[in-house]
Amino acid sequence: MPNLPIFTPFELEYYQSQFEHKVEYNLADSSVKCVSTREWLSEDEIEALLDTGLFYPEVNGTRQLRERIAVLYPNANPDQVLVTVGASQANSLVCSTLLAAGDEVIVMTPGYRQVWGLAHNAGCVVKELPLRQDRGWRVDLEALDVLINRQTKLVAIVNPNNPTGSVLTEEEMGRIVAACAKVGSWLHVDEVYNGTERSERAETPTFWGRYDKVIVTNSVSKAYGLSGLRIGWAISSEVMIDAMWRRHEYGVIAAAAPSMTLAAIALQPEKRRCLLARQKHISFTGRQVFEKWLTEQNGIFEVQPSEATCIAFVRYHLPIRSFDFAERIRKEASVLVAPGSALGAEYHLRITLGYEPEKIRASLDRIGAVAAKIVLNY
Ligand SMILES: Cc1ncc(COP(=O)(O)O)c(C=O)c1O
């Protein structure tokens, strides 16, 4: 091994990338079944795709796509938008633009540990803001008041949250903004699950426009079922977007031109409505299968009802660590699920419910069978 600097790998993504194409059923990701290109494009849209030039596109994102992103946010303009390679790159740019060794960073736990890991790798002091399971995964705002101080460079939250599916209330949003404003820290809000709310709920309000030092990131991966396009974005003040754009040039130059054409089509109002409805329908049917299965498990598994996402973040009552449990499920049942430890919560599994009902049922039955073997042996 060459002499490389100390590095914390992205445990969740590493686990997925090793095995997701090697199992019969992959329920470790956090999207719904994605759309195939043929499925959602009209003849005209296919022509638009075929007409896309394959030269370097606008580095900060095509004007058309940035305009369609900007209209999703009150009073935003396209120069406040940077198009990135997924929300992952947008989140990574937030960290590379803002963070230096020794900075304090606050992240939500349990959570998608991208900023957590990037901040560790940048030599920051990372503090964890708990979502409280005993309070239905509400954020612990008293803890935030204790953690935050003038050394806090960045508060990074994910709303709606992965993996818990909880959505902040207006009051909680206001208190988070007020806490950041009091110490002058940046606020990064990853809103990739915006639009995945249960159908009876309204779309989650954005943090955009609530604070001058906010950076919102998002993508077409989750709510639109288009993760293969690898298109995301950041929206912030023009000064901040310019600074991120300078880092974007070093990292990738630009997102892919055909993907930007397709993302611009996806964000047209009618197309957007259809893609969101498709995603919600898939999650709804998957959740119904899951809820029935749950009643048949003799109390081994339990879940807090989520407000958004296609994910079940399942607490289990078995004497086995989540990584070992996920490994047994993978090896004995050829089903991939994400261990809670990779999201900051032991004795949990993260299972996506966004696939065909038969696939969900078959996978859950296999998980139940592995759990039953563990019960027999202790
Ligand atoms: C909270 C969160 N942010 C970002 C990402 C990455 O999304 P993208 O596919 O847009 O890069 C994920 C993927 O699981 C996620 O859960």
The ligand as a Gaussian input file, in Angstrom:
#p B3LYP/6-31G(d) Opt

LIG

0 1
 C      -29.049000      12.346000       1.839000
 C      -28.392000      11.998000       0.556000
 N      -27.728000      12.943000      -0.106000
 C      -27.117000      12.693000      -1.270000
 C      -27.170000      11.439000      -1.826000
 C      -26.499000      11.206000      -3.139000
 O      -27.389000      11.521000      -4.127000
 P      -27.017000      11.690000      -5.665000
 O      -27.447000      10.425000      -6.342000
 O      -27.811000      12.851000      -6.111000
 O      -25.563000      11.906000      -5.771000
 C      -27.854000      10.415000      -1.176000
 C      -27.888000       9.049000      -1.748000
 O      -28.285000       8.104000      -1.130000
 C      -28.489000      10.703000       0.033000
 O      -29.173000       9.785000       0.697000

